[in-house]
């Protein structure tokens, strides 16, 4: 929550109601919030874990771009943490990875600026796709969710030109697109989309 790849959000109140039902039966609600750093923070359950019966999973590999650290963490109430520790035992994490994680969480200024930048870039990518008739149906500010009839053609057309989108074999009409990085990458994407669009017109 947010969901990958469509960015769908399950409302916090619905998750809390589900957690209450599970808790009454001795159950546990586990919510993957790996993308919540770019989601609506008011929908996060991170502040609700003390109610019990809730575990929130977070990652440093998405928003913070630190996938190579293989670092994440779970938030839960004290009894649940004790159960997890007893079941999993000691979990070795490298000292440098912990230091990176601590500094990343503490740098609220960087986080705020990155959220603004991602929002701008996501809107820019939506507009660029829109120019070539590619509808954006959702996603987060880290990735965009595209749904179109010729998704396979777009996937192949861009892939042949060195730009990789994520295609889903079980959902052939769906693609997930990451954000370009520097200015040259934006220019390259625009050029490739123009070539793809022209080729479609020529083939029509």
C-alpha positions as CSV (number, residue, x, y, z in Angstrom):
1,X,0.0,0.0,0.0
2,X,0.4,1.8,-2.4
3,X,0.1,-1.2,-4.7
4,X,2.6,-2.1,-7.3
5,X,2.2,-1.5,-10.3
6,X,-1.1,0.4,-10.4
7,X,-0.5,2.7,-7.3
8,X,-3.9,1.8,-5.8
9,X,-4.3,2.9,-2.2
10,X,-6.3,1.0,0.4
11,X,-7.7,3.6,2.8
12,X,-6.3,3.5,6.3
13,X,-9.8,3.3,7.9
14,X,-10.5,0.1,5.9
15,X,-7.2,-1.4,6.9
16,X,-7.8,-0.5,10.6
17,X,-11.2,-2.2,10.5
18,X,-9.7,-5.3,8.9
19,X,-6.9,-5.3,11.6
20,X,-9.5,-5.1,14.3
21,X,-11.4,-8.1,12.9
22,X,-8.2,-10.1,12.6
23,X,-7.0,-9.1,16.1
24,X,-10.2,-10.4,17.6
25,X,-9.4,-13.8,16.0
26,X,-5.8,-13.8,17.0
27,X,-4.7,-12.8,13.5
28,X,-2.1,-10.3,12.2
29,X,-2.4,-7.8,9.4
30,X,0.9,-7.3,7.5
31,X,0.9,-4.2,5.2
32,X,3.8,-3.7,2.7
33,X,4.4,0.1,2.6
34,X,7.6,-0.1,0.5
35,X,6.2,2.7,-1.6
36,X,4.4,4.7,1.1
37,X,7.3,7.3,1.2
38,X,5.8,8.6,-2.1
39,X,2.2,7.8,-1.2
40,X,-0.4,9.7,0.9
41,X,1.3,9.6,4.3
42,X,-2.0,10.0,6.0
43,X,-3.0,6.5,4.8
44,X,0.0,4.9,6.4
45,X,-0.5,2.5,9.3
46,X,2.9,3.3,10.8
47,X,1.4,5.3,13.6
48,X,-1.2,2.7,14.4
49,X,1.0,-0.3,15.2
50,X,0.7,0.1,18.9
51,X,-2.9,-1.0,18.7
52,X,-1.5,-4.5,18.2
53,X,-2.1,-7.0,15.4
54,X,-0.4,-4.8,12.8
55,X,3.0,-5.1,11.1
56,X,4.1,-2.4,8.7
57,X,7.0,-3.2,6.3
58,X,9.2,-0.5,4.9
59,X,12.1,-0.5,2.5
60,X,15.1,1.7,1.7
61,X,15.3,0.4,-1.9
62,X,12.5,2.4,-3.4
63,X,12.2,6.1,-2.4
64,X,15.7,6.3,-1.0
65,X,17.2,4.5,-4.0
66,X,19.3,2.2,-1.8
67,X,18.3,-1.2,-3.2
68,X,21.9,-2.4,-3.0
69,X,21.8,-2.2,0.8
70,X,19.1,-4.9,1.0
71,X,17.8,-3.0,4.0
72,X,14.3,-2.7,5.3
73,X,12.5,-2.8,8.6
74,X,9.2,-3.8,10.3
75,X,7.1,-1.6,12.6
76,X,5.0,-3.4,15.2
77,X,3.9,-3.2,18.8
78,X,6.4,-4.6,21.4
79,X,4.8,-8.0,21.9
80,X,4.7,-8.6,18.1
81,X,8.4,-7.5,17.8
82,X,9.3,-10.0,20.6
83,X,7.5,-12.8,18.7
84,X,9.3,-11.9,15.5
85,X,12.6,-11.8,17.2
86,X,12.0,-15.2,18.8
87,X,10.9,-16.7,15.5
88,X,13.6,-15.2,13.2
89,X,16.5,-15.0,15.7
90,X,19.4,-12.6,15.2
91,X,19.3,-10.9,11.8
92,X,22.8,-9.7,10.7
93,X,22.9,-6.3,9.0
94,X,26.1,-4.7,8.0
95,X,27.2,-1.7,10.0
96,X,27.6,0.6,6.9
97,X,24.0,-0.3,5.8
98,X,22.6,0.6,9.2
99,X,24.5,3.9,9.1
100,X,23.1,4.7,5.6
101,X,19.6,3.8,6.8
102,X,19.8,6.0,9.9
103,X,21.1,9.0,8.0
104,X,18.4,8.5,5.3
105,X,15.6,8.5,7.8
106,X,16.9,11.5,9.6
107,X,17.3,13.7,6.5
108,X,13.8,15.2,6.4
109,X,15.0,18.1,4.2
110,X,16.2,15.7,1.5
111,X,13.0,13.7,1.7
112,X,10.8,16.8,1.2
113,X,12.8,18.0,-1.7
114,X,12.8,14.5,-3.3
115,X,9.0,14.3,-3.0
116,X,8.6,17.6,-4.8
117,X,11.0,16.6,-7.5
118,X,9.3,13.2,-8.1
119,X,5.9,14.9,-8.3
120,X,7.2,17.3,-10.9
121,X,8.9,14.5,-12.9
122,X,5.8,12.3,-12.7
123,X,3.6,15.1,-14.1
124,X,6.2,15.8,-16.8
125,X,6.2,12.1,-17.8
126,X,2.4,12.0,-17.9
127,X,2.4,15.0,-20.2
128,X,5.0,13.4,-22.4
129,X,3.1,10.2,-22.7
130,X,-0.1,12.1,-23.3
131,X,1.5,13.9,-26.3
132,X,1.8,10.5,-28.0
133,X,-1.6,9.1,-27.1
134,X,-0.3,6.9,-24.2
135,X,-2.8,7.1,-21.3
136,X,-1.4,7.0,-17.7
137,X,-3.9,5.2,-15.5
138,X,-2.1,5.4,-12.2
139,X,1.1,4.6,-10.4
140,X,3.1,6.6,-7.9
141,X,5.5,9.4,-8.3
142,X,8.3,6.8,-8.6
143,X,6.6,4.9,-11.5
144,X,3.7,5.4,-13.9
145,X,1.1,2.8,-14.7
146,X,0.1,2.7,-18.4
147,X,-2.9,0.8,-19.8
148,X,-3.4,0.6,-23.5
149,X,-4.5,-1.9,-26.1
150,X,-1.1,-2.0,-27.8
151,X,1.0,-2.2,-24.7
152,X,3.0,-5.1,-26.2
153,X,3.8,-2.9,-29.2
154,X,5.0,0.0,-27.1
155,X,7.0,-2.4,-24.9
156,X,8.7,-3.8,-28.0
157,X,9.1,-0.5,-29.8
158,X,10.8,1.2,-27.0
159,X,12.8,-1.9,-26.0
160,X,14.3,-2.1,-29.5
161,X,15.5,1.4,-29.1
162,X,17.1,0.7,-25.7
163,X,14.4,1.9,-23.3
164,X,12.9,-0.8,-21.1
165,X,9.5,-0.7,-19.6
166,X,8.0,-3.4,-17.4
167,X,5.5,-5.7,-19.2
168,X,3.2,-8.1,-17.3
169,X,2.5,-11.4,-19.1
170,X,-0.7,-11.9,-17.1
171,X,-1.9,-8.4,-18.0
172,X,-0.9,-7.8,-21.6
173,X,-2.5,-4.4,-21.7
174,X,-0.4,-3.0,-18.8
175,X,3.0,-1.4,-18.6
176,X,5.0,0.2,-15.8
177,X,7.4,3.0,-16.6
178,X,10.1,4.4,-14.3
179,X,11.1,8.1,-14.4
180,X,13.9,9.3,-16.6
181,X,16.9,10.7,-14.8
182,X,18.9,13.6,-16.3
183,X,18.0,15.9,-19.2
184,X,19.6,13.7,-21.9
185,X,17.4,10.8,-20.8
186,X,14.3,12.9,-21.1
187,X,15.3,14.0,-24.6
188,X,16.1,10.4,-25.6
189,X,12.7,9.2,-24.4
190,X,10.9,11.9,-26.3
191,X,12.8,11.1,-29.5
192,X,12.1,7.4,-29.1
193,X,8.4,8.0,-28.5
194,X,8.3,10.2,-31.6
195,X,9.9,7.4,-33.7
196,X,7.5,4.8,-32.3
197,X,4.5,7.0,-32.9
198,X,5.6,7.7,-36.5
199,X,6.1,4.1,-37.1
200,X,2.6,3.3,-35.9
201,X,1.2,5.9,-38.3
202,X,3.3,4.5,-41.2
203,X,2.1,0.9,-40.4
204,X,-1.6,2.0,-40.1
